[in-house]
C-alpha cells in the first residue's frame, strides 16, 4: 500500500496511531470531504481540520431520544446541578486530566479562545508601576497586546531571548506585594521552534523569584505535543481547542493555579459572576476567585460535549498526543529535506527555512516549516507571490508574519526601521502587500502540519515550488536578430534600443466605473490630468468593514456591469436577475464622507444613491440594497473624492498603482498559445482589466514602454503590473481556477513577480483634460539618460 511504501521515510513514527488503522484509512473515515477536492491543507497552526466522526458524535450528544435536554447552566436548581452545568464541569475535569494538572491546585476558566485568555490575564493582573512584564523568546501578537495594560500602569516591559537575562532582571527584587509576570510560548507559532520548559522550574524552585508569575502560551504546542503541567507548573497556561481538534471554534481556556487566579483583580462583573449586587448602590460582591468569577455571562455550554469528545479523539482514537508528535515530526522532516534539496541551475538553494529542523529533534522543533523562496541570483521572491501560486493550486498555507513580528524579523532580518518605513508606505499585515522591502522579506510562507497530514500532502507543495521557482537554466542573452528581441523566458533581461518605430495603435479602450466590477468599451474618452480615464474606478463598493470590496473577496462583482451615458448624466448598472440601477453622475459629490484606504493613501468617499424606476434616482439605501442583494453581503456604493497620494499628486479614483494599465494584444495572443486548452475560453483580456489595449508590435513590447506618445500626449512607465489571483476569476461566471497564473509563472516571472501589462501615467506637460481614442497612434519615444 501507499502507506507501507512511505513508512520507510519516517520509520515507525509515520501514521503511528492506535488500533492499527493506516493513515489512509483514518483520512477516509474522518476526512471524506478532502477526497477529490484538489485541496491540500497545510495550515493546522491556524486551525486544524475537524474530524467528521467527531462532529457527528457531538451532534448525536445533543439530539435524539437519548440526548439530555440542555438549558442555561445558570437556570439549574438552587445550589444544585443542571445537565448543562454537569457537562461543563465534566469538561473542566477532562481538561485538567488531559494536561495532568491537579484539580486541587488548578482551575479551568473557559474563554472564547487563547487570545481572550491572554487578555483576561493582562487586564486583571495586579500591575503596579514597580511591576515588570518580561517577554521571553518571540510571543504571538495576542501575548504582546498584554503589555498595553502594563504600560498603562507604568510598569517596566522588557524582551529576552534567553532565561539568563530574565534571571538577571529578577535578581533585583521588587517592593513587597509587587508581582512580576514572565510570559513565553512553548512553541513559536511562526517557526515551530520549541523552547525549554525547564525555565518554569528554574524560576519556581527559587524562593527569590516567588513574586514572579509565569504565563505559558501553549496554543501552538498543545495540539501535537504532550504538556504535563505537574512537571512544568506554570501559573497560567492558555490554549485554543480549534487548534487541537478543529471543532468547536470560539472555545479556549485559561488553566490557572488557584493562588495565581486569586491575584487577578477583576473589576467588571457579568451574569453568573457575583454572589450579591445592588442595582442602585455601588455594592457588588464577586464570587470566590474560582472559574465562575471569570466566566462572565453564559458559557458556550452546547459545545461541552464536542470538547470532551475532541479530547477523546486525541487520546483514544489516535492513542495520545505523543503519537501525533511522532507522526507530524516525521512528515515535517520529510518536507524539510525535500525543500532543502531544491537547487537552481547554478547550485544556489531555492528555499531558506526557519527553525531547528536540521537538528531532527522533536523536543526542539515542532511540525511547522516556514520558508522563503529565492531566485538563482539570490534575490527573494515575495511570499505573497509564492502564496497566491500555491493558492490557485489548492494548497492552503499561511503567508506573512503569522502574527509574530519578533520571530518574523529574526528570520528575515527585517529591522524595526524598515518595518516602520514599510507601514508608512502603506504596508499592512492583513493586506499581504509590500512582501519584500529593500530586498528583505517582510514575512514568509508557513506550512503547518496536523495529525492527518501525509507525505503526499507536503509533496504537492514541494512539487509546485520546484516546478515554478527552481530555475533550470541561465537566462538567454539578448537577441541580436533584429530590432525587437524574441520573447524570452525572463523578459527582465531584454535590452531594447532607446528609440525605435513600429506600427502601434490604440486598439481598445476600456473604462471600469466601479472598482473591481466589469468594464465597458468606448471608442473615444476624455481623460483628466492625474486621474486617467474620466470616471474610471471613481466608484467603489464598501463592505461592512468600510474596506473596498474586490473580486478576491466577492467574485460575483465581475458580473456587475456598469456603463455611463454622459449625455444623460447617468450610470446604468446591470447584473443577472436584477433590475437596472441608475446612479446620477452628479449624485454624491465628492468631498466628505467615509475615509477608506487605497494604495498607501487615504481616500475620501461619499455614499451614493440610485434607483431602478424609470431611470430616476432614489435613496442611497436603495443602491446599497441592490448591491447587497446581488452579492449576498452588506455593502454600499461610494464615490471617491480627491486625495493626495504619496509624492503629492492629486488623484480622484481607486486606481491601484497608476492611471492607465496598458497591455498589447500580441501579449495576450502569446499567452493564449501557452494556456491549457480548457482555459482558453475562461482566460481572456477581460481577466487582466486593461484600460488601453495596443494593437501591433510583438509580444510584451509594452514591457519597454518607458516613454510613449498616445494621441499627442506623453505617457511614462510607472512599472510592470504584478498579477494576483484575481486574474484567475472567470469574468463570465465568477468561477475561480488556477489559470492564467499557473501559466504566467512558467515564463513571466520578473523581479519576483508575475508580470503582465505595464502601468503608465500621463507625464510631462499634460493639459487638464485630453482625449484618447481608438486608432490613435502609439509612438515609442527615446529616453534621454
DOVOLO-229377 format. One record per residue (C-alpha): residue in one letter; x, y, z. Coordinates in steps of 0.02 Angstrom, whole numbers, plus 50000, padded with zeros to 5 digits. Layout:
# residues N
AXYZ/...
END
This chain:
# residues 785
X500005000050000/X500495018249985/X500645019350175/X501845004750180/X502895012250040/X503105028950125/X503305022350302/X505155019550271/X505375038550259/X504825040950439/X505095023550508/X503775017550630/X503315035550675/X502305038850517/X500475035350548/X500865027850719/X499085028650784/X498075017050895/X497075002350830/X498204997850685/X497255008450557/X498315015950421/X498375034650394/X497465032250229/X496055022850320/X495915036650451/X495845050250319/X494455041250226/X493475038850388/X493705056050463/X494015067550313/X492995061350165/X492735079550115/X494555080350060/X494325066649931/X494315073149753/X494265091549804/X496025095849747/X496355104149915/X497965101450011/X497765108450186/X499375114050271/X498785127350394/X498495117250552/X499345130350661/X497975142050603/X496575129550632/X496675110850615/X495365101250517/X493915094050614/X493545075550606/X491865071650527/X491615057450651/X491955069650793/X490655082050732/X489365068250704/X489645061450879/X489505079050950/X487825081750865/X487195064750923/X487575070251101/X486375084751077/X484935077050979/X483905061250984/X482905051751114/X484415048051223/X485105065851223/X484835076551378/X483825092451372/X485115106151392/X484675123551452/X485615138251526/X486785131651662/X486285146451770/X484485140151771/X484785124151868/X484035120752039/X484645132052178/X486265125052246/X486125110352128/X486705104951955/X485815105051788/X486265093351645/X487145107951560/X488195112651712/X488625094351738/X489295093451559/X490315109351587/X491065102751748/X491475086251664/X492375095951528/X493395105451658/X493915089251742/X494345081151574/X495465095751527/X496415095351691/X496655076551670/X497245078851490/X498615090851545/X498945081551709/X498525096651817/X497915093451993/X496135099752023/X496695104252198/X497965116452128/X497235121951961/X495595128651892/X494955129951715/X494205146251652/X493345143651484/X493575157951362/X493215161351179/X494995156551135/X496815158651179/X496765177351140/X495335180151263/X496285170451396/X497835181351372/X496785197151377/X495985191251539/X497675189351625/X498345205651553/X496815215551603/X496635208851780/X498455206151830/X498905216951982/X500045228851889/X500985242051987/X502245254451922/X503615243752003/X502985228051914/X503945220151771/X503225211551619/X504535200651537/X504335192651367/X505495178051332/X505785171651156/X504565177551022/X502745179851079/X501185179950974/X500335196750948/X498965191451068/X500265189951204/X501145205951152/X499495215151171/X499545211951359/X500905224951375/X499665238951348/X498945235451520/X500695235251594/X501165251551508/X499545259551570/X500075255551749/X501835262451721/X502615245151733/X504255240251651/X504175229651493/X505695220151430/X506125207251298/X507305192451318/X507995178851207/X508615167751348/X508245163851530/X509895170851593/X509415188851561/X507715185951641/X508555179551798/X509735194451797/X508215205851798/X507345195851934/X508915196952041/X508365214452085/X506865211752199/X505275221652188/X504485230452336/X503385219852449/X501735214852371/X502265218952193/X502115204952065/X503055202151902/X502455192051752/X503525181751634/X502675175451477/X503365164451339/X502735152151209/X503055133551224/X503205133451035/X503425147750913/X501895148850802/X502945156550662/X504425144650650/X503915129750757/X505455131550869/X505115123651039/X505795131951193/X506415123151351/X505025121651479/X506315118851616/X506365137851629/X504745136351728/X505535125151859/X507105135551870/X506075150551922/X504795141252026/X506125132152127/X506985148052186/X506095157152329/X506915173452274/X505795173252121/X504165169352211/X503385185952160/X503615181851975/X502135173051896/X502365163051737/X501175162651589/X501445148851461/X500665151051289/X500325133051235/X499195136851086/X500455130850955/X501185117151065/X499695107951139/X498935101150976/X500385089350943/X501485088151097/X501255081751273/X501095095551402/X501215089351581/X500775103751695/X501255093851851/X503015093151780/X503035111151719/X501915120451843/X501635137151759/X500455149051847/X499435152151690/X499275141151534/X498235146551384/X497575135051246/X496345135551100/X495375119851059/X495065122950873/X496945121350853/X496895104550942/X495405095850860/X494605108450743/X492845108950816/X492125118650902/X492875135550861/X492685150150981/X493205139951133/X494825140451231/X495395140151410/X496465148151542/X497165134651656/X497735143851812/X498465139651980/X497175143952111/X498375155352205/X498795164652045/X496965166051997/X496615174152165/X497855188052122/X496875193851971/X495985210052008/X494345208051915/X493275223751905/X491895220551779/X490575208051827/X489315199551716/X487925187051737/X488405172351846/X489965180251921/X489275188652078/X488635182552246/X487705198652283/X487395215152195/X486305230652220/X485675239552067/X485605257252139/X487105257052256/X488945253952225/X488885236852303/X489385220552219/X490175205052292/X491035194152164/X491025175352178/X492575167252256/X494125167652143/X493755151452052/X493225148251874/X491485155551895/X492125172751944/X492965174951774/X491665167451657/X490525182351625/X488825177751557/X488265160951490/X489595148851433/X489545140251265/X488795125251354/X488175116451196/X489995114351146/X490425104751305/X490055087651226/X491095091951073/X492525097351185/X492545081151284/X492365070651127/X493805080251047/X494955075551190/X494365057551170/X494815058150985/X496605063051027/X496795050751171/X495795035451119/X495645035450929/X497425041450899/X498225034151055/X498805050451132/X499655066651084/X501385058851081/X500855048450931/X500335064550843/X502025072050887/X502975057250815/X501945057050655/X501985075650620/X503855076150658/X504155062650527/X503145072250396/X503985088950441/X505695081050421/X505195074450251/X504585091650198/X506165099850265/X507305087650173/X506385089850009/X506385108950018/X508235109650063/X508625098149916/X507905110449789/X509275119349692/X509365131449547/X510415127649393/X511905136349475/X511795126349636/X511005140249739/X509635134749859/X507835138449812/X507215139649992/X507805147450154/X507005138650302/X506705144850479/X506865134550637/X507865119950706/X507405106650579/X509215102150547/X509315095250725/X507995081950686/X507465083350868/X505615085050906/X505965092251078/X506715107350990/X505645108750833/X503785106850804/X502885102350642/X502945119750564/X504025122750410/X504195141250372/X505185146650221/X505555159950092/X505995157349909/X507485164649817/X507885165749633/X509505159649558/X510325176549588/X509925175649773/X508515188449769/X506975184849874/X505325181349789/X503895188949887/X502915177350000/X501285184249928/X501805178749752/X502265161449816/X500685160449919/X499505165149780/X500265152149664/X500045138949798/X498275145149825/X497745143149644/X498395125349652/X497325121649803/X498705122049935/X498165130750095/X499605138850190/X499865154550294/X500875168950224/X501555184450310/X502165185750489/X500835174150564/X500505187350698/X502255185250767/X503315200350719/X504805195750829/X505075178450755/X504725185250581/X506015199050593/X507285187150673/X507105175350525/X507035188050384/X508245201050453/X506955215050435/X507445229250550/X506245239350656/X506565254750549/X506225245050389/X504595238750465/X504085256350514/X504525263250342/X503505249450259/X502005253850367/X502185272350325/X502205267350141/X500565258050157/X501025240450211/X499775231850325/X499895214450400/X498195209250336/X498465215550158/X499985204950113/X500665219550012/X502485225150005/X503105207550039/X504905212450000/X505625229250059/X507375234350009/X507755216349961/X507185209850131/X505595199450151/X504275206150269/X503565188850301/X503675170850244/X502675155550191/X502145144250336/X501645126150310/X501005118450471/X500545100250490/X499165090550578/X498875072850634/X498105068450466/X499445076550355/X500265064250237/X501885063650140/X500845065849983/X500155082150051/X501845090150077/X502485082949913/X501135093049824/X501845109049899/X503645104649858/X503225099649680/X502415116649650/X503915125849721/X505075115549613/X504045117549455/X503785136349465/X505265143049562/X506775131649532/X507685139149382/X508355125349271/X509455135649155/X510285152649146/X509295166349055/X509665167648871/X510665182848814/X509755196848722/X509315192848542/X510285201848406/X509225195548261/X508255211548236/X507605227448311/X506505217548432/X507065202748535/X506145186348527/X505125184648688/X506185175548815/X505755166048975/X506425180449079/X505975196948994/X506875206749129/X508465202949032/X507845210548868/X508795225748807/X507905236348676/X508595251148580/X508205267948660/X507235273148505/X506305262648381/X504745263948273/X503365251748243/X501555252248184/X500675252748352/X498915259448382/X497625260348519/X496535245348478/X495335245648625/X494855257448767/X494005251148924/X493255260649070/X492865252549238/X491735264649332/X491545253749489/X493145246549558/X493255227749529/X491645226849430/X491545224049242/X492095237349119/X491375243548956/X492195247748790/X492235265248716/X492935272248553/X493455289148622/X493565295348800/X494035310548899/X495495309549019/X495905320649167/X497645325049223/X498135314449372/X496555303849359/X496675293849198/X495085289949101/X493655300549167/X492575291049292/X493725275949286/X493605267149457/X492775282649526/X491525272249624/X491855258149744/X490835245949847/X491215247050032/X490925231650139/X490295231550317/X492075234950374/X492145250450262/X493515242350158/X493325242349968/X492645225949903/X493635217449766/X493335201649667/X494515191749778/X493275194649920/X491695194449814/X491955185549646/X490185189449586/X490725207649566/X491345202849393/X489515200349341/X489035218149388/X489095228449228/X489065247349243/X489025258849092/X488995277749076/X487865288948974/X488695305948982/X487315314448884/X486015309049012/X487225311049156/X486825293549218/X487725277449262/X486705261849223/X487155246149322/X486565228849270/X486775211449343/X485955194549308/X484235193149386/X484215211349444/X483255226449377/X484385240149308/X485025252549436/X485265270749386/X486505281949475/X486625300449427/X488375306249388/X488065321849490/X487455312049642/X488555311449796/X489775325049752/X491505321349812/X492225329249968/X491695322350134/X491045305850199/X491895289250232/X493775287950229/X494445271950151/X496195266050112/X496845263049937/X498655260249893/X499545269750030/X498395284750037/X496775289350120/X495305291450004/X493775301950045/X492195293349983/X490365298649987/X488975285749992/X487895286849835/X486075283749799/X485215276149650/X483545269849589/X482775257149473/X481135265149421/X481165273849254/X482945279549273/X482595290849421/X483725292049570/X483165285749738/X483985284749908/X485705278149948/X484825264150041/X484075257749879/X485775256949795/X486515248249947/X485075235749948/X485315232349761/X487165228149776/X486965219049942/X485605207849872/X486595203049719/X488245199849808/X487465191949961/X488425202950083/X488115220250154/X488905234550057/X488615252349999/X489065261449840/X490265275849871/X491035288849757/X492855293249778/X493415310949816/X495065319349778/X496535314749885/X498405316849889/X499375301049851/X501185297849902/X502275310049805/X500985324049813/X499985320449655/X498105322649657/X497005307549625/X495125305449612/X494935286949583/X495315269949657/X496705265449536/X497895253149616/X499575259949560/X499425271049407/X498175279949295/X498215267749149/X498535249249125/X499195245548951/X499265228048875/X499715222648699/X498515211348605/X500055201748547/X500495198048729/X498775190748755/X498935180748595/X500615173948654/X499875168948823/X498425160148736/X499645148948642/X500325142848809/X498705140748907/X497965123348926/X496525120548806/X495225120248946/X495715137948997/X495585146148825/X493775151448849/X493915156649032/X495505167149013/X495335182248901/X495915200148901/X494475203549023/X495405194149159/X496785207449157/X495665222849154/X496705234449043/X496225252349004/X497175252948840/X497455237948726/X498825241148599/X498735232848429/X500285228348329/X502085225248375/X502745209748462/X502255200748622/X502715210148781/X503365225248688/X502425235348820/X503695229548949/X504835242548871/X503605256948855/X504685268148962/X504015283348869/X502665283348734/X501585296148647/X499735291948631/X498715303948528/X499975317648559/X500055315348748/X501605308048830/X501405293048944/X502775287449063/X503015269949131/X502625267749316/X503105249349318/X502535232249263/X500905225449331/X501135211149454/X499665199449436/X498695191549579/X497375178049599/X496005189849541/X496565185949363/X496025167949395/X494195172749410/X493195168749253/X492435185649212/X490925177249131/X490415166749281/X491405171549437/X492145154049448/X493945152649504/X495345141849435/X497245141549432/X497425149849262/X498175161049200/X499365162349349/X499985144549331/X500505147649152/X501195165049185/X502285157549320/X503175147049190/X503825161549088/X503345178749154/X504235179949321/X505135196649329/X505915203649487/X505005190549589/X503265194549522/X502145187749383/X502065202549265/X500775205449130/X500445223149070/X501255239949101/X500645253349220/X500785270949149/X500415288949195/X500185304049085/X501865312749102/X502745328749056/X501695344049017/X499925337249019/X498355347748991/X496995347049124/X495945337049002/X496365327248845/X495595313548739/X496175296048694/X495335286848550/X495385270148463/X496595270648315/X497675283948397/X499495280348352/X500635274348491/X502415280248467/X503845273948574/X504945288648622/X506795288748662/X507265290148844/X508655302748871/X509845296849004/
END
